[in-house]
């Protein structure tokens, strides 16, 4: 029997905040394929590889990735333009 030392957390909870690639894609609300493509093109977050088959992202890596993605967004510095574009697509 395995004892979960993190009270109230699900058994697969990582106390360091590591997420699998699938979990990270879901967290970022993008498809896993899009996320894999970003990693392959060097635009994804830093990846921690535990073994050939186990790869994770860290909280710091995800935060830096989000910051880089925001800088690439054409609306990040102009919220008025962003709102106008959203209203135009409705």
C-alpha positions as CSV (number, residue, x, y, z in Angstrom):
1,X,0.0,0.0,0.0
2,X,1.3,3.4,-1.0
3,X,0.9,6.3,1.5
4,X,0.3,9.7,0.0
5,X,2.3,12.1,2.2
6,X,0.6,15.2,0.7
7,X,-2.7,15.3,2.7
8,X,-5.7,15.8,0.6
9,X,-3.9,15.7,-2.7
10,X,-4.6,13.1,-5.4
11,X,-2.1,10.2,-5.6
12,X,-0.4,11.6,-8.7
13,X,0.1,15.1,-7.3
14,X,3.7,16.4,-7.7
15,X,4.7,18.6,-4.8
16,X,7.3,20.4,-7.1
17,X,4.6,21.5,-9.6
18,X,5.9,19.4,-12.5
19,X,3.3,18.7,-15.2
20,X,3.5,16.1,-18.0
21,X,3.4,17.4,-21.5
22,X,-0.2,16.5,-21.8
23,X,-1.1,18.2,-18.6
24,X,0.8,21.3,-19.7
25,X,-1.0,21.4,-23.0
26,X,-4.4,21.2,-21.2
27,X,-3.2,23.8,-18.7
28,X,-2.3,26.2,-21.6
29,X,-5.6,25.3,-23.4
30,X,-3.9,24.2,-26.6
31,X,-3.9,20.9,-28.3
32,X,-1.1,18.4,-27.4
33,X,-0.1,18.4,-31.1
34,X,0.3,22.2,-31.1
35,X,2.3,22.0,-27.9
36,X,4.6,19.3,-29.3
37,X,5.1,21.4,-32.4
38,X,6.1,24.4,-30.3
39,X,8.6,22.3,-28.4
40,X,10.0,20.9,-31.6
41,X,10.4,24.4,-33.1
42,X,12.2,25.6,-29.9
43,X,9.3,27.9,-28.9
44,X,8.0,25.7,-26.0
45,X,8.9,25.8,-22.3
46,X,12.0,24.2,-21.0
47,X,11.5,20.4,-20.6
48,X,12.8,18.2,-17.8
49,X,13.5,14.7,-19.2
50,X,13.5,12.1,-16.4
51,X,13.9,9.3,-18.9
52,X,13.3,8.6,-22.6
53,X,9.6,8.4,-22.0
54,X,9.0,10.8,-19.1
55,X,9.1,14.5,-19.7
56,X,7.8,17.3,-17.6
57,X,7.6,21.1,-17.4
58,X,8.4,23.1,-14.3
59,X,6.4,26.0,-12.9
60,X,9.3,28.4,-13.7
61,X,9.6,27.0,-17.2
62,X,5.9,27.5,-17.8
63,X,5.9,31.0,-16.5
64,X,8.8,32.0,-18.8
65,X,7.1,30.3,-21.7
66,X,3.9,32.3,-21.1
67,X,5.9,35.5,-20.9
68,X,7.5,34.8,-24.3
69,X,4.1,33.9,-25.8
70,X,2.7,37.2,-24.5
71,X,5.5,39.2,-26.1
72,X,4.7,37.6,-29.4
73,X,1.1,38.4,-29.2
74,X,0.1,41.5,-31.3
75,X,-2.5,42.5,-28.7
76,X,-0.5,42.3,-25.5
77,X,0.5,46.0,-25.6
78,X,-2.8,47.3,-27.0
79,X,-5.8,46.0,-25.0
80,X,-8.2,48.4,-26.9
81,X,-7.2,46.8,-30.2
82,X,-7.6,43.3,-28.6
83,X,-11.1,44.1,-27.4
84,X,-12.0,45.6,-30.9
85,X,-10.7,42.4,-32.5
86,X,-12.8,40.2,-30.2
87,X,-15.9,42.2,-30.8
88,X,-15.3,42.0,-34.6
89,X,-15.2,38.2,-34.5
90,X,-18.6,37.9,-32.7
